[in-house]
């Protein structure tokens, strides 16, 4: 079987995580996510699984310096109670903080723990009953070369470019000789041209049409996030034709035909035998590495990512997380990127 097709099938059934009616029903995990989206704001999602209609008697515990500043929103799903709120701290960051799960040692469940740092980095781990606390690690040191004095000066001039041009234009306007020679009109044209040129220069044309060099790491992250998540979620459309149309937005060429046909066969078997069904609700790109240019305007990239989702099998629902590493080839198709090549390097079940 094509390795990308196998990956997608794992995303469809997470078969490695749910291979039949086993004792996993007694260790249904909880899920705690904290996203640091601004310097002093921490957005918390706490998903507590239901047993016999009631949530587990467990709660997350944060350091004293973190204060809740929003109401708690509560959503009940068939398998869990999901609560969300916002924490604030004027002086503390998540790094180095210890977070505990009160009541966890009295259960047989684990807690899937996820942190998204302010810089976009992801930390993920599992909190277990025999160790109900976890310390968030320090962020990795920035290994980028130090910025030179010259480049700092250019950056500051760039940030005030319009102000500088306006000051120059005002000075020229104050000179009578400049008015007679039409210098002020040239200055206005210069300001407009510089602004438009700067905007055009900042636009990453390669993102849309596949030319102009390699995308940045941040842009590559967003491209893969959208493509992979769309492929995983394409199966939720149910009808074969709808699945194909949705998958074709992310995959093209021979790879699309292979993945679709093998996935369709697996879907048919699942419908007949009542196997596991998965619904992917989150995908984190953890690392982007080894980006290289390909012919015809494409590029290849080695990436690592986590997939989070709920698995429904034998009338039971479980929350799962798988980790993957692969080498992908992307090519421009009209104005969008699509996956045309795939080599799975590693896969691992986290929970």
C-alpha positions in Angstrom: 0.0 0.0 0.0 1.2 3.5 -0.8 2.6 5.0 2.4 0.6 8.2 2.2 -2.6 6.2 1.7 -1.7 4.2 4.8 -1.2 7.4 6.7 -4.6 8.7 5.6 -6.2 5.5 6.5 -4.8 5.8 10.0 -6.2 9.2 10.1 -9.6 7.8 9.0 -9.8 5.0 11.5 -6.7 5.6 13.7 -6.6 1.8 13.5 -3.4 1.6 15.5 -5.3 3.3 18.4 -8.5 1.3 18.2 -8.3 -2.3 17.1 -11.4 -3.7 18.6 -13.4 -3.9 21.9 -10.5 -4.0 24.4 -10.0 -2.7 27.9 -9.2 0.8 26.6 -12.7 1.7 27.5 -11.5 2.0 31.1 -8.7 4.4 30.3 -10.5 7.0 28.2 -8.2 10.1 28.4 -8.9 13.6 29.3 -7.4 16.5 27.3 -5.9 19.8 28.5 -4.8 22.5 26.1 -3.3 25.9 26.9 -2.6 28.4 24.2 -0.5 31.5 24.9 -1.8 33.8 22.2 -0.8 37.1 23.7 1.9 38.0 26.3 -0.4 37.8 29.3 -3.3 35.7 28.1 -3.7 31.9 28.2 -6.6 30.2 26.6 -7.5 26.9 28.3 -9.5 24.0 26.9 -10.3 21.2 29.4 -12.1 18.1 28.0 -13.2 15.7 30.7 -14.5 12.3 29.5 -17.9 11.0 30.6 -18.3 7.6 32.4 -21.9 6.5 32.8 -23.0 10.0 32.0 -20.8 11.8 34.6 -17.4 13.4 34.2 -14.3 12.2 36.0 -13.7 13.9 39.4 -10.5 15.5 38.2 -9.5 19.2 37.6 -6.5 21.0 36.4 -4.5 23.1 38.9 -2.5 26.1 37.9 0.1 28.2 39.8 -1.2 31.0 42.1 0.0 33.7 39.7 -2.5 32.7 37.1 -6.0 34.2 37.5 -9.2 33.4 35.5 -10.5 36.5 33.8 -13.3 35.1 31.7 -16.5 33.1 32.4 -16.2 29.4 31.8 -18.0 28.2 28.7 -19.3 24.7 29.0 -20.2 22.3 26.1 -21.5 18.8 26.5 -20.7 16.3 23.8 -21.7 12.6 23.6 -18.4 11.6 25.2 -17.2 14.5 27.3 -17.7 17.8 29.0 -15.7 20.5 27.3 -14.9 23.7 29.3 -13.0 26.8 28.1 -11.8 29.9 29.9 -9.0 32.5 29.8 -6.2 32.9 32.3 -4.1 36.0 32.9 -0.7 36.6 34.5 1.2 39.9 34.6 4.5 38.4 35.6 4.5 34.6 34.8 4.9 32.7 31.6 4.0 29.0 31.1 7.7 28.0 30.8 8.9 26.4 34.0 5.5 26.3 35.6 4.1 23.1 37.1 0.6 22.1 36.3 -1.2 19.4 38.2 -4.4 17.3 37.7 -6.3 17.1 41.0 -7.8 13.7 41.6 -6.0 11.9 38.8 -4.2 9.3 41.0 -7.6 7.9 42.0 -8.5 7.1 38.4 -7.1 4.9 35.6 -7.2 7.7 33.0 -4.4 9.7 31.4 -4.5 13.3 30.4 -3.2 14.4 27.0 -1.5 17.7 27.7 -0.8 20.3 25.0 0.8 23.8 25.1 1.1 26.3 22.3 3.7 29.0 23.2 3.6 32.6 22.2 6.2 32.0 19.4 4.0 29.3 17.9 6.0 26.3 19.3 4.2 23.3 20.6 4.8 21.1 23.6 2.9 17.9 24.0 3.0 15.2 26.7 0.9 12.8 28.7 0.1 13.2 32.4 -0.5 9.8 34.1 -2.1 8.8 37.4 1.3 7.8 38.9 2.7 11.3 38.1 -0.2 13.8 38.2 2.0 16.9 37.7 4.0 18.2 34.8 6.5 21.0 34.4 6.3 23.0 31.2 9.8 23.0 29.7 11.8 26.2 28.9 11.6 27.4 25.3 14.6 26.4 23.2 17.2 29.1 22.8 17.1 31.1 19.6 20.0 29.9 17.5 19.5 32.6 14.8 22.6 34.8 14.2 22.7 38.1 16.0 21.4 41.1 14.0 24.1 43.5 13.0 24.0 47.2 13.8 23.5 48.0 10.1 20.5 45.7 9.8 18.9 47.1 13.0 19.3 50.6 11.5 17.7 49.5 8.2 14.8 47.9 10.1 14.2 51.1 12.1 14.3 53.2 8.9 11.9 50.7 7.3 9.4 50.9 10.1 9.3 54.7 9.7 9.6 54.9 6.0 6.4 56.8 5.3 7.2 59.3 8.1 10.6 60.0 6.6 9.1 60.5 3.1 6.5 62.9 4.5 9.1 64.9 6.3 11.2 65.2 3.2 8.1 66.2 1.2 7.2 68.8 3.8 10.7 70.3 3.7 10.6 70.5 -0.1 7.1 72.1 0.0 8.5 74.9 2.3 11.1 75.8 -0.4 9.6 78.3 -2.9 12.1 77.2 -5.6 10.9 73.6 -5.2 7.3 74.5 -5.9 8.2 76.2 -9.1 10.1 73.2 -10.3 7.3 70.7 -9.4 9.5 68.9 -6.9 6.5 68.5 -4.6 4.6 66.6 -7.2 7.5 64.3 -7.7 7.7 63.8 -4.0 4.0 62.8 -3.8 4.6 60.4 -6.7 7.7 59.0 -4.9 5.7 58.4 -1.7 2.9 56.6 -3.6 5.3 54.6 -5.6 7.4 53.6 -2.6 4.3 52.5 -0.7 3.0 50.4 -3.6 6.4 48.9 -4.3 6.9 48.0 -0.6 3.5 46.3 -0.5 4.2 44.4 -3.7 7.6 43.4 -2.4 6.1 42.1 0.8 3.6 39.8 -1.0 4.8 36.2 -1.2 3.8 35.4 -4.8 5.1 31.9 -4.4 2.3 31.1 -2.0 -0.3 31.5 -4.7 1.4 30.6 -8.0 4.4 28.6 -7.1 7.1 31.0 -8.4 9.6 33.4 -6.9 11.5 31.1 -4.6 10.8 29.0 -1.6 8.1 29.9 1.0 9.4 30.9 4.4 9.2 28.4 7.3 6.1 30.2 8.7 4.4 30.1 5.3 5.3 26.5 4.8 3.8 25.7 8.2 0.5 27.3 7.2 0.5 25.6 3.8 1.0 22.1 5.3 -1.5 22.8 8.1 -4.2 23.5 5.6 -3.4 20.7 3.1 -3.0 17.9 5.6 -6.0 18.9 7.8 -8.2 19.1 4.7 -7.2 15.5 3.6 -7.9 14.1 7.1 -11.3 15.8 7.2 -12.3 14.9 3.7 -13.7 11.6 4.9 -16.3 13.4 7.0 -18.2 14.2 3.7 -19.4 10.6 3.6 -20.3 10.3 -0.1 -17.5 9.0 -2.3 -17.7 11.7 -4.9 -17.6 14.4 -2.2 -14.6 12.8 -0.5 -12.8 12.8 -3.8 -13.6 16.4 -4.6 -12.5 17.6 -1.2 -9.3 15.5 -1.3 -8.5 16.8 -4.7 -8.1 20.3 -3.1 -4.9 19.0 -1.3 -3.6 16.1 -3.4 -3.0 15.8 -7.1 -1.5 13.5 -9.8 -1.2 9.8 -9.4 -1.0 10.2 -5.7 -4.6 11.4 -5.6 -5.9 8.4 -7.5 -4.0 5.9 -5.3 -5.0 7.5 -2.0 -8.6 7.8 -3.0 -9.1 4.3 -4.3 -7.3 2.6 -1.4 -9.2 4.8 1.1 -12.5 4.1 -0.6 -11.9 0.3 -0.2 -11.1 0.8 3.4 -14.2 2.9 4.0 -16.3 0.2 2.4 -14.8 -2.5 4.7 -15.4 -0.2 7.7 -19.0 0.2 6.8 -19.6 -3.5 6.4 -17.7 -4.6 9.5 -18.4 -1.7 11.8 -14.8 -0.8 12.4 -13.4 2.4 14.0 -14.3 5.8 12.7 -12.2 8.8 13.5 -13.0 12.5 13.4 -9.8 14.7 13.4 -10.3 18.0 15.2 -6.8 19.4 15.4 -3.5 19.1 13.6 -0.2 20.7 14.9 2.8 21.2 12.6 5.6 20.6 15.1 8.7 21.0 13.0 9.6 22.1 9.5 13.0 21.0 8.2 15.1 20.4 5.1 13.1 22.6 2.6 14.5 22.2 -0.9 13.4 23.5 -4.3 12.0 21.2 -7.0 11.6 21.6 -10.7 8.5 23.2 -12.1 8.2 25.6 -9.2 7.6 23.1 -6.5 9.5 22.3 -3.3 10.0 19.4 -0.9 10.0 19.5 2.9 10.5 17.2 5.8 7.8 17.9 8.4 6.7 16.5 11.8 3.1 16.9 12.9 0.5 15.7 15.5 -3.0 14.6 14.8 -5.7 14.8 17.5 -9.1 13.2 17.1 -12.0 11.2 18.5 -12.3 7.5 17.7 -15.7 6.0 17.6 -15.8 2.2 17.6 -18.1 -0.5 19.0 -20.3 2.3 20.4 -17.5 3.8 22.4 -15.6 7.1 21.9 -12.0 7.8 22.8 -9.7 10.7 22.3 -6.4 9.9 20.6 -3.2 11.6 19.3 -0.7 10.3 16.7 2.6 11.8 15.7 4.1 11.6 12.2 7.2 12.6 10.3 7.4 12.6 6.5 9.0 14.0 3.4 6.4 15.7 1.2 6.7 17.2 -2.3 4.4 20.1 -3.1 3.7 21.4 -6.6 1.7 24.5 -7.8 -1.7 23.6 -9.4 -3.0 26.8 -10.9 -2.8 29.2 -7.8 -2.8 26.6 -5.1 -0.2 24.2 -3.6 -1.0 20.4 -3.7 0.8 17.3 -2.4 2.2 15.2 -5.2 4.8 13.1 -3.4 5.0 11.5 0.1 7.5 9.4 2.0 6.5 8.5 5.6 9.6 8.5 7.8 8.1 7.8 11.2 4.7 7.3 13.0 4.0 6.9 16.7 0.9 6.7 18.8 1.1 9.3 21.6 -2.2 8.2 23.3 
